[in-house]
Amino acid sequence: MSFLIAVGTSSAYIYSVSAVIYNAIHAGTDHDSATGPPRLMQSFDSSSMLITFVLMGKYLETNAKSQTSKAVSKLAEMAPDSAALVGTLKASGNVTPLPERSIPLSLLQKGDVLLVRPGEKIPTDGIVKSGSSSIDESILTGESIPVTKLEGSKVIGGTMNLNGAINMIVEEIGEDTALAQVIRLVETAQSSKASIQDFADRIASKFTPFVIASSLTTYIVWALLLNSSALDGIKENWPYRDNGFNDWTLPLLFSISVLVIACPCALGLATPTAVMVGTGVGARNGILIRGGEPLELAKDVTTVVFDKTGTITRGEPLVKDILLLSDRMSKKTFSTDDSSSCYESRNNDQNFPAKEQKSCCSSNGNSKLIKEVLNARQTAIQRVMYFAACAEQGSEHPIAKAILAKAADLDINKKLHPVENFEAETGRGVKCRVGTHVINIGNRRCLSAHDIKLSPGTLDAMEYLENMGQTAVTISIDGQSEAVIGIMDQAKDEAALTVNVLQHAFGINVHLLTGDNIRTARAVARDIGIPSTNVIADALPADKVEYIKRLRKAGERVAMVGDGINDSPALAEADVGIAIGAGTQIAIETGGIVLVNSKLTDLLLAIDLARTIYLRIKMNFIWALGYNSLAIPLASGVLYPMTHTVIPPYLAAFAMALSSVSVLMSSLLLNWYKPPEFAKQYGRVLRKGELGIEKIDFVSPSTGETHSIFVQCESMMRNEPCSCPPETCNCFPCEEHGNVLPEKATNSFPGCSSAWGQPCKCDPCRCVGCVSCK
């Protein structure tokens, strides 16, 4: 492109020098200007003004590029200049205190202990050694809500400490910090080149010879016309001779103007400016895009493959169901020593009165008896979970964490009794003594190893939970099974919304690829709307890569979304690797797009942003090519016979600069990008009392797309049977096509088999609203 400018300015300058020499020679031979040869017009001004406008265009271009890099510069300014050093961490784990002193960040070392006061920025990445505070991490996550940091929590350099003094241990310094990596990602993204830019460069490389040919053709055609008899009767009325031109210099002026005005600078700016602005917009919304290539590929994705644990699910197993196997824990006759007496004042439970037991299974049953049934159930659950929490206190095992979290939800974790004779049995569970009671928590092997007496329905309850994709854990007290709890890593709140928008608004196929067992995988897929045929379980990293290869070989444009080390090979194999920001560093480094906030809905934003940026690039191309297509004929003098107006080179340079600036301004309009909007409608009617999504309204302000997505078909929304063909039915729940969850009784009396999907066998029946008795 610079070649055309050089040729244009050089031609104008050489012509002007020639004109000066010509005028000087003729002026010396004949001093009578009225009768001598006409003086030729010089074009030094054209050459100088052409260069001026080109430099002005370059200045505006550079200024616009600097605007697109604001995200990087703002991030770079987030880290403070110094830190307060108060100690160092020894290899033994002890801290050596030091007198407080301020040191530059460049002198920090791993293991240094820093003091961060309220209102100060976190100097670098590390963990909280002591103290607690709320940290504003919005510069990296985009979330305005401060994050609570306690002892052991990770903190990120550049974030703001709000309301508490903390001592932190330095873990990462310099280029290894999260802030430095984010800056590096954005800089890499803004400097990389998309394949569409290669296409633009190829057009420009062919366009330059075309422009030179057009310029030469313009000169030759006009010179032939003006120096032949074809225009003798017409050109006499043209004012070009009065303006200092003749039949040879006027074609030269047209030729130079074509060279300058047709410079494809705007074509070369169409892609990189849009990519730079777009990646900056993504960074502000918590999406890091590693350059133009993943951005371009993301717009054409036809299949999204999700990892399960930590991506679709929360990555934190929770207690989902508690199935009581007997009513012993609800009775007052159960020993209430100091390990369980905390429930006496709270529940005031009593044995269920036998003379009125039958009436509460009816819908017209005595309200007092119904309340007593519910109290009995609540008491049994609280006592079971209390003993389980006592046994698991202090453990870091995921199942233990799930049990303790459930105990916290029930508000029974404040007075846990110390345990004695604790034994952790690998592959089985745990055994201990709580007060006077022996507690066993574990699987089937635990039951058989300790000769646990099985309450009726124990194995059925375990199988029921396992069929629902949960991990079944039995709690036994004093040698007898009392409850089976189901532990499951539940799907994230936004998972169902994301999957439904991908499938029904974006038209993208969704697959679930996991190393977990098939029952758990299908249970999670069913909850969020992924077809069971698109679920692949028990997959090792090599299996995941092979599955991605098969999809790509079938012609799919595949995006893989994952967070773990085991996902890294699949992320690299996919057309677009999308890493969850809360995942491992290896996964983040492998992904072409990083969702910093770890929100699945940001995947929808990333795809929508990619499509918006690509649409902007196409608009830039249309403008650049359309401008040149219109400008070349005008500059070549096609309208001169009618308008008698010439576009001088300096005006051509101004028009060329204006074209480039207009493309830059078009790209900068991406800064007004608005993320997609979602509206969810919930309902209970078709879910038998469970609250779930029935309808999703999706609006993309940038592309103008609007979609109303029904999780159930319109027939079911009218409370009528499903009208979908069986092979394409995605409604959930759908009794017509068997896509339902097993029913369970939530108000059954402790020990009733209706809790695990079997008919009530109580005699007499003591369940509230029992279906079996109606």
Secondary structure, 3 states (H helix, E strand, C coil): CHHHHHHHHHHHHHHHHHHHHHHHHHHHHCCCCCCCCCCCCCCHHHHHHHHHHHHHHHHHHHHHHHHHCHHHHHHHCCCCCEEEEEEEECCCCCEEEEEEEEEEHHHCCCCEEEEECCCCECCCEEEEEEECEEEECHHHHCCCCCEEECCCCEECCCCEECCCCEEEEEEECHHHCHHHHHHHHHHHHHHCCCHHHHHHHHHHHHHHHHHHHHHHHHHHHHHHHHCCHHHCCCHHHCCCCCCCCCCCHHHHHHHHHHHHHCCCHHHHHHHHHHHHHHHHHHHHCCEEECCHHHHHHHCCCCEEEECHHHHHECCCCEEEEEEECCCHHHCCCCCCCCCCHHHHHHHCCCCCCHHHHHHHHCCCCCHHHHHHHHHHHHHHHHHHHHHHHHHHCCCCCHHHHHHHHHHHHCCCCCCCCCEEEEEEECCCEEEEEECCEEEEEECHHHHHHCCCECCCCHHHHHHHHHHCCCEEEEEEECCEEEEEEEEECCECCCHHHHHHHHHHCCCCEEEEECCCCHHHHHHHHHHHCCCHHHEECCCCHHHHHHHHHHHHHCCCCEEEEECCHHHHHHHHHCCEEEEECCCCHHHHHHCCEEECCCCCHHHHHHHHHHHHHHHHHHHHHHHHHHHHHHHHHHHCCCCHHHHCCCCCHHHHHHHHHHHHHHHHHHHHHHHHCCCCEEEEEEECHHHCCCCEEEEEEEECCCCCCEEEEECCCHHHHCCCCCCCCHHHCCCCCECCCCECCCCCCCCCCCCCHHHHCCCCCCCCCCCCCCCCCC
